[in-house]
Amino acid sequence: MSEQRSDREAPIVADRLVKRFGVFTAVDHVSFDVRRGEIMGFLGPNGAGKSTLIRMLCGLLRPTAGRARVAGIDVASNPERVRENIGYMSQKFSLYNDLSVVENLRFFGGIYRVAGTRLAQRIQFAIAMAGLAGREDTLVSTLSGGWKQRLALGCAVLHRPPILFLDEPTSGVDPTSRRRFWDLIYALSEDGVTVLITTHYMDEAEYCNRIALIDQGRLVALGSPDELKRDAVRGKLLLVECDDPGLLLQALQTAPNVRDVAPYGSSLHLMVDNAATDIPGIEDFLAGRGLHWTRVEPIMPTLEDVFVQLVGNRQPAAVPR
């Protein structure tokens, strides 16, 4: 009996997914779902397991344990059908540099079995979306990273997939091109396309509806950017502004009731248990050492603060040789 997708089922469902390579566990019992039209961001350090997760969900890697359903299809039992219902864009754009823009689009149209009038229409759409009108015959090797990025996205959506996987697609691309790329992602999301994107850029993570924070193969936090900043950080965050942050950073590492201190631009971020009672003690500590500051006050954490507290202070897992 063929698999039927329930309208109530999320387009992406992962249930205790595990992937092991020998004795090394790359993905460790990860569960989540992604709703229709949602932009879900996977945020984590290099080697956290983000790309391995995406490859399992795309049917490119078989899970060691657990289950995943994409477009209502089990990824382990029917990976080919999964790939018919998704678009995938890898870190390297997957373009052929010795082919022109339109030749790449025709090639990917063939892979996705898009032909005839429909292919011509979709190629026109992709060229307009990428802003490459008039450059159809340009060799891809001569395009900048931003142009390649948008062309690769156009190739990935030629067959109008309802689900799109983007694996660090903006790595090495300038900030302006990244912003334009995200405009395209928002447009796809508004059309009902479900997007799962991996990134290590904190500003990009802010653009997502929800963020899954991945570390050492495990899901350590899940929620909207505002939810993570409100709920994931244990303690209270203080901003310290001063003329010599390097000097104060060294001193505050030994200050009582300061659990963590980190540079943040030209200021410092301190983690304490209680802002009301700890601020006077910090000011007394600095004054007693002849150190000067201009402001110490409570602030809302940033995603970078969340990342540092949940991931940055953990010891990396040993990778067996």
matplotlib code that plots the C-alpha trace (Angstrom):
import matplotlib.pyplot as plt

x = [0.0, 1.4, 2.1, -0.5, 0.3, -2.0, -2.9, -2.4, 1.1, 4.1, 6.1, 9.2, 9.1, 12.2, 11.7, 14.7, 17.0, 20.5, 23.4, 26.6, 29.8, 31.5, 31.7, 31.3, 27.7, 27.2, 23.5, 22.2, 18.4, 17.2, 13.4, 11.6, 9.1, 8.8, 5.4, 4.2, 5.7, 8.0, 11.6, 13.5, 17.2, 19.8, 22.4, 25.6, 29.4, 31.2, 31.0, 27.8, 25.8, 23.8, 24.7, 24.4, 20.8, 19.9, 21.4, 19.3, 16.2, 16.9, 17.3, 21.0, 22.0, 20.2, 19.5, 21.1, 18.0, 14.9, 12.5, 12.0, 9.1, 9.4, 6.3, 4.6, 7.2, 9.5, 13.1, 14.5, 12.0, 11.4, 14.3, 13.7, 10.1, 11.4, 13.9, 11.1, 9.3, 12.2, 14.7, 18.3, 21.0, 24.4, 27.3, 29.1, 26.0, 26.2, 26.6, 28.7, 31.2, 31.9, 28.2, 26.3, 23.5, 20.7, 22.6, 22.7, 19.0, 18.2, 20.5, 18.7, 15.4, 16.3, 17.2, 13.9, 12.0, 10.7, 10.3, 8.6, 6.6, 6.8, 10.6, 10.7, 8.4, 10.4, 13.7, 12.2, 11.2, 14.6, 16.4, 14.2, 14.5, 18.3, 18.4, 20.3, 18.2, 20.5, 23.2, 21.6, 24.7, 27.3, 29.5, 28.8, 32.6, 32.6, 29.7, 30.2, 29.3, 26.0, 24.9, 25.9, 23.9, 20.7, 21.1, 21.7, 18.4, 16.7, 17.9, 16.7, 13.2, 12.7, 10.3, 8.4, 9.1, 7.0, 10.1, 13.5, 16.7, 19.5, 22.9, 24.9, 24.0, 25.4, 28.9, 31.5, 28.9, 29.0, 26.4, 24.5, 24.1, 23.0, 20.3, 19.0, 19.1, 16.9, 14.4, 14.0, 13.6, 10.9, 9.0, 9.1, 7.9, 5.0, 4.0, 3.9, 7.3, 8.8, 12.4, 15.1, 18.4, 21.7, 23.8, 26.6, 25.7, 23.9, 22.2, 20.8, 19.4, 17.4, 15.5, 14.2, 10.8, 12.4, 15.9, 17.2, 20.5, 22.6, 25.8, 27.8, 24.9, 22.3, 19.4, 20.2, 17.5, 14.5, 12.3, 11.9, 14.8, 12.8, 12.0, 15.6, 16.9, 14.2, 14.3, 17.5, 20.0, 20.4, 21.0, 20.9, 23.0, 24.8, 26.4, 29.6, 30.7, 34.3, 37.3, 39.5, 37.5, 40.6, 41.7, 38.2, 37.8, 40.9, 39.8, 36.2, 37.1, 37.9, 35.0, 32.6, 29.2, 30.3, 29.7, 30.9, 32.4, 32.9, 33.9, 31.1, 32.3, 33.8, 32.0, 31.6, 28.8, 28.6, 26.5, 25.3, 22.6, 20.8, 21.3, 19.8, 22.2, 25.2, 25.6, 26.6, 29.2, 30.7, 31.0, 32.6, 35.0, 36.1, 36.4, 38.5, 41.0, 41.1, 39.3, 36.9, 33.6, 30.9, 27.8, 26.8, 23.2, 20.9, 20.2, 18.4, 20.6, 21.5, 21.5, 25.3, 24.9, 22.6, 25.1, 28.1, 26.3, 24.8, 27.5, 30.6, 31.7, 31.2, 34.2, 34.2, 33.4, 36.4, 36.4, 37.9, 40.9]
y = [0.0, 3.4, 5.9, 8.7, 12.0, 13.3, 17.0, 17.3, 15.8, 18.3, 18.2, 17.2, 14.9, 13.5, 10.9, 10.0, 10.0, 8.4, 8.2, 6.4, 6.0, 3.1, 3.9, 7.7, 9.0, 12.0, 12.4, 11.3, 10.8, 14.0, 14.7, 17.7, 18.7, 21.5, 23.0, 23.9, 27.3, 27.4, 28.4, 26.2, 27.0, 24.5, 26.4, 24.9, 24.7, 22.9, 19.1, 19.4, 17.0, 19.6, 18.3, 14.7, 15.4, 17.1, 14.2, 11.7, 13.8, 14.0, 10.2, 10.4, 8.7, 5.8, 6.4, 4.0, 4.2, 6.3, 7.4, 10.4, 11.3, 14.0, 14.9, 12.0, 9.5, 7.4, 8.4, 4.9, 2.8, 5.1, 7.6, 8.0, 9.3, 11.7, 13.2, 13.7, 16.0, 18.1, 20.6, 20.4, 23.0, 22.1, 24.2, 24.2, 25.2, 22.0, 24.0, 23.0, 25.8, 24.8, 25.2, 28.4, 29.6, 28.2, 25.0, 24.4, 25.0, 22.6, 20.0, 20.2, 20.3, 16.9, 15.5, 16.7, 15.4, 18.9, 19.1, 21.0, 24.1, 23.6, 23.6, 26.8, 28.5, 27.4, 28.4, 31.9, 32.0, 30.9, 33.4, 36.2, 35.1, 35.0, 38.4, 36.8, 38.1, 38.9, 36.5, 33.2, 32.3, 33.4, 30.6, 29.9, 29.9, 33.7, 34.5, 35.9, 34.0, 35.8, 35.1, 31.5, 31.2, 32.5, 30.4, 27.3, 28.1, 28.5, 25.0, 23.5, 24.8, 24.1, 21.3, 23.4, 21.2, 21.7, 21.2, 22.8, 21.9, 24.4, 23.3, 26.4, 28.0, 31.4, 30.3, 32.6, 35.0, 38.7, 40.2, 42.1, 38.9, 37.0, 39.6, 39.2, 35.5, 35.6, 37.8, 34.9, 32.4, 34.6, 34.7, 30.9, 30.5, 32.8, 30.5, 27.6, 26.1, 24.5, 25.5, 23.9, 25.7, 25.1, 28.1, 29.3, 33.0, 34.4, 37.1, 34.6, 32.5, 35.6, 35.4, 31.9, 31.2, 28.6, 27.5, 24.1, 24.4, 21.4, 20.4, 17.1, 15.5, 16.4, 18.9, 21.2, 23.9, 24.5, 27.5, 30.9, 33.4, 35.3, 32.2, 31.1, 34.5, 34.6, 31.1, 29.2, 31.3, 30.4, 33.5, 37.2, 39.0, 42.3, 44.8, 46.5, 49.5, 50.8, 52.3, 49.3, 46.1, 43.9, 45.0, 44.6, 41.2, 39.8, 41.2, 40.2, 36.5, 36.3, 38.6, 37.0, 35.9, 36.3, 33.0, 34.0, 37.0, 37.5, 40.4, 41.8, 44.4, 47.2, 46.2, 43.0, 40.6, 39.2, 36.3, 36.5, 34.9, 38.1, 41.4, 43.5, 42.1, 41.4, 44.8, 46.6, 43.9, 44.1, 47.9, 47.6, 44.9, 47.2, 50.3, 48.4, 47.7, 51.2, 50.1, 52.4, 51.7, 53.9, 51.6, 48.3, 47.3, 44.3, 43.5, 40.9, 38.1, 37.8, 34.6, 34.7, 34.7, 31.7, 29.9, 30.6, 29.4, 26.3, 25.3, 27.5, 26.3, 22.6, 20.3, 18.8, 15.2, 12.9, 11.6, 8.1, 7.6]
z = [0.0, -1.0, 1.7, 2.1, 3.7, 6.3, 5.9, 9.6, 9.6, 9.6, 6.4, 8.3, 11.3, 13.1, 15.9, 18.0, 14.9, 15.4, 13.0, 13.9, 11.9, 13.6, 17.3, 16.6, 17.1, 14.8, 15.5, 18.9, 19.4, 17.8, 17.6, 16.1, 13.5, 11.0, 10.0, 6.5, 5.4, 8.5, 8.3, 10.7, 11.3, 12.5, 14.4, 15.8, 15.6, 12.8, 13.3, 15.4, 13.2, 11.2, 7.7, 8.8, 9.9, 6.6, 4.6, 6.6, 6.0, 2.3, 2.0, 1.3, 4.5, 6.2, 9.9, 12.4, 14.6, 14.9, 12.2, 10.0, 7.6, 5.0, 2.9, 4.7, 3.4, 5.5, 4.6, 5.3, 3.4, 0.4, -0.1, -3.8, -3.2, -0.6, -3.1, -5.6, -3.0, -1.9, -3.1, -1.8, -1.9, -0.5, 0.8, -2.5, -4.6, -6.7, -10.0, -13.0, -13.6, -17.2, -18.2, -18.7, -16.5, -18.7, -19.3, -15.6, -15.3, -18.2, -16.6, -13.2, -15.0, -16.5, -13.1, -11.7, -14.7, -15.6, -19.4, -22.3, -21.6, -17.9, -18.0, -20.1, -17.6, -14.6, -16.2, -16.8, -13.1, -11.9, -14.0, -12.8, -9.2, -9.4, -11.2, -14.1, -17.0, -19.9, -18.5, -19.5, -21.6, -19.1, -17.8, -14.1, -13.4, -14.0, -11.6, -8.2, -5.1, -4.6, -8.2, -7.9, -4.7, -6.2, -9.3, -7.1, -5.3, -8.6, -9.6, -6.4, -6.8, -10.5, -9.8, -7.2, -4.2, -1.1, 1.1, 0.8, 2.5, 2.5, 4.0, 4.9, 1.6, 2.5, 3.6, 2.0, 0.6, 1.3, 3.7, 1.0, -1.1, 2.1, 2.7, -0.8, -0.6, 2.6, 0.8, -1.7, 1.2, 2.8, -0.6, -0.8, 2.8, 2.1, -0.8, 1.7, 1.1, 4.2, 4.6, 6.8, 6.7, 8.5, 9.4, 11.7, 11.3, 14.4, 12.3, 9.9, 12.8, 13.8, 10.5, 11.2, 12.7, 15.0, 15.8, 16.7, 18.5, 17.8, 19.6, 19.6, 17.7, 20.3, 20.2, 23.2, 22.6, 20.4, 20.0, 18.3, 18.6, 21.2, 23.2, 23.3, 24.4, 27.1, 28.4, 27.4, 29.3, 33.0, 35.0, 34.3, 31.7, 32.5, 30.1, 31.2, 29.2, 29.8, 28.2, 28.6, 28.1, 28.0, 31.4, 32.9, 31.3, 33.0, 36.4, 36.2, 35.6, 39.3, 40.6, 43.1, 41.7, 38.1, 36.4, 33.0, 31.2, 27.5, 25.2, 23.1, 20.7, 22.8, 25.9, 28.1, 28.8, 32.4, 33.5, 37.2, 39.3, 40.4, 38.8, 41.6, 44.3, 42.1, 40.3, 43.5, 44.3, 40.8, 41.0, 44.5, 43.1, 40.2, 42.3, 44.8, 42.1, 40.7, 37.5, 35.7, 33.9, 32.5, 32.8, 34.4, 33.7, 33.0, 29.3, 27.3, 26.0, 22.3, 20.3, 20.6, 24.4, 24.2, 21.9, 24.1, 27.3, 25.8, 23.4, 23.7, 27.2, 26.5, 25.8, 22.3, 21.9, 21.2, 17.6, 17.5, 15.2]

ax = plt.figure().add_subplot(projection="3d")
ax.plot(x, y, z, "-o")
ax.set_aspect("equal")
plt.show()
